Amino acid sequence: MARDLFHNIVRSALEKEDWVVTNDPLNIRCGGVDIQID
C-alpha cells in the first residue's frame, strides 16, 4: 500500500504526543470487503 507524503510526519507527531500506534495500517474486514486505513 502506498503511503502519502504526510504519513510519517503525522505518525511522528502523534507519537511525540504520547499516542500509541498499534496497527499501521489498520486492516478491517467487513462483509467480505477488506479495508486498509492508513
Secondary structure, DSSP 4 states (H G I P E B T S, - for coil): ----TTHHHHHHHHHHTT-----SSEEEEETTEEEEE-
